[in-house]
């Protein structure tokens, strides 16, 4: 997976992001636009947590949702 972007099926990823971080709005997701660094910043800002905690949460989320990223990676490389 590209660590700079949440590639591929962004619509599915957005739904999973909203399930995990309910404070993130559609406006936040439009700003994030698939970029991992922006996701981290929005989580940090919305939840008032440190960047290392946001990183830890996103890493755990990525592991739980690896299927989304693996399917997207296969589509990108075709």
C-alpha positions as CSV (number, residue, x, y, z in Angstrom):
1,X,0.0,0.0,0.0
2,X,1.2,3.5,-0.8
3,X,1.7,5.2,2.6
4,X,1.0,8.6,1.2
5,X,-2.5,7.9,-0.2
6,X,-5.4,5.7,0.6
7,X,-5.7,4.5,-3.0
8,X,-8.3,2.8,-5.0
9,X,-11.8,2.3,-3.6
10,X,-12.0,5.7,-1.9
11,X,-15.8,5.5,-1.6
12,X,-15.5,2.2,0.4
13,X,-12.6,3.6,2.4
14,X,-14.6,6.8,3.3
15,X,-17.4,4.7,4.7
16,X,-15.0,2.7,6.9
17,X,-13.3,5.9,8.0
18,X,-16.6,7.4,9.1
19,X,-17.4,4.2,11.0
20,X,-14.1,4.4,12.8
21,X,-13.9,8.2,13.3
22,X,-17.5,9.4,13.5
23,X,-16.5,13.1,14.1
24,X,-15.1,13.3,10.6
25,X,-17.7,14.9,8.3
26,X,-18.1,14.7,4.6
27,X,-16.4,18.0,4.4
28,X,-13.4,16.5,6.2
29,X,-13.4,13.6,3.8
30,X,-13.4,15.9,0.8
31,X,-10.4,17.7,2.3
32,X,-8.6,14.3,2.9
33,X,-9.3,13.2,-0.6
34,X,-7.5,9.9,-0.1
35,X,-4.4,11.4,1.3
36,X,-3.1,9.6,4.4
37,X,-1.3,12.6,5.8
38,X,-4.5,14.6,5.6
39,X,-6.4,11.8,7.3
40,X,-3.9,11.9,10.2
41,X,-4.2,15.7,10.5
42,X,-8.0,15.6,10.5
43,X,-8.1,12.9,13.1
44,X,-5.6,14.8,15.3
45,X,-7.6,18.0,15.0
46,X,-11.1,16.5,15.4
47,X,-10.2,14.3,18.4
48,X,-7.6,16.6,20.1
49,X,-4.9,13.8,20.1
50,X,-1.2,13.8,19.4
51,X,0.1,12.9,16.0
52,X,1.7,9.7,17.3
53,X,-1.7,8.6,18.6
54,X,-3.4,9.4,15.3
55,X,-0.7,7.4,13.5
56,X,-1.3,4.5,15.8
57,X,-5.0,4.5,15.3
58,X,-4.6,4.8,11.5
59,X,-2.1,1.9,11.4
60,X,-4.5,-0.3,13.4
61,X,-7.4,0.7,11.1
62,X,-5.3,-0.1,8.0
63,X,-4.5,-3.6,9.4
64,X,-8.2,-4.2,10.1
65,X,-9.1,-3.0,6.6
66,X,-6.2,-4.5,4.6
67,X,-8.7,-6.1,2.1
68,X,-9.8,-2.7,0.9
69,X,-6.2,-1.6,0.2
70,X,-5.2,-5.0,-1.3
71,X,-8.1,-4.9,-3.8
72,X,-7.3,-1.3,-4.7
73,X,-3.6,-2.1,-5.2
74,X,-4.5,-4.9,-7.6
75,X,-6.8,-2.6,-9.6
76,X,-4.1,0.1,-9.8
77,X,-1.4,-2.3,-11.1
78,X,-3.6,-3.8,-13.8
